[in-house]
């Protein structure tokens, strides 16, 4: 029976309010992107006018290798946020993820806050989302298919958030049987399964196990951006767990470790976690990510500048990335990822 409580909805509202601020950023740990510089190509022969960012995301063509990452849903405030983000995604022709759909399994009170994304973004890739802790509890995997159908999703994200569940006042830090459930889900679901961290990163060792169990997409969501430990510490009345605020693997490290696995496995690698500028996104792509992704800066930009603000941000970033590609002698995204354009600063000084 669906739960009558709106505790999940209340929690989501608190998450939105906190993520509209910079209070939840990592304190001392960074993404690691600052340790890299692009190698300048003094004899570039690239025709900057011919650089094209069009690429494939699973079965759909997108105009930029960029994803509006999972943010919200299942609370009254989420409806307008998702509606506007979806409009931006459609105009940009880029993928968009929904926030956790756990609330949709509890009751149908806020289904429209999820459905509005597909309504306003009818042709772009839309990604469903459910927490790993919820997945392991499910006895009937048809419920995940239901979540896919609600938004006609092109892929389903299972977010792994062990640290967040550990520190969340209402948390359920039990992931026993996760790999087995993922294996079953990848065989049952009609769309690809993506596994995403929420800010602590994913190691090469963990990714190898995920790929062996049928997962077709990895979103590293590394440390250096939003600290979901910080979010839960700020929500908590006793503020315990502060020593874990900066826990996690930096985004740059995760991408660099995982990208070589693409030589042996076919999967989509999403680079997220502190992607707050064109140079962050460019370095994520140059390190080997197929797609870069952001959440908090997109939410903040939407809050200040609306749909046009989000569109301006993303298009502005890729105008800069086009210049970076020109200056590194990269004719296309494939060359940009495979020419070893990045130099670790330890080599420069």
Secondary structure by P-SEA (a helix, b strand, c coil): cccccaaaaaaaaaaaaaaacccccccccccccccccccccccccccccccccccccccccccccccccccccccccaaaaaaaaaaaaaaacbbbbbccccccccccccccccaaaaaaccccbbbbbbbaaaaaacccaaaaaaaaaaccccbbbbcccaaaaaacccccccccaaaaaaaaaaacccbbbbbbbccccccaaaaaaaaaaccccccccccccccaaaaaaaacccccccccccccccaaaaaaaccccccccbbbbbbbcccccaaaaaaaaaaccccccccaaaaaaaacccaaaaaaaaaaaaaaaaaaaaaaccccaaaaacccccccccccc
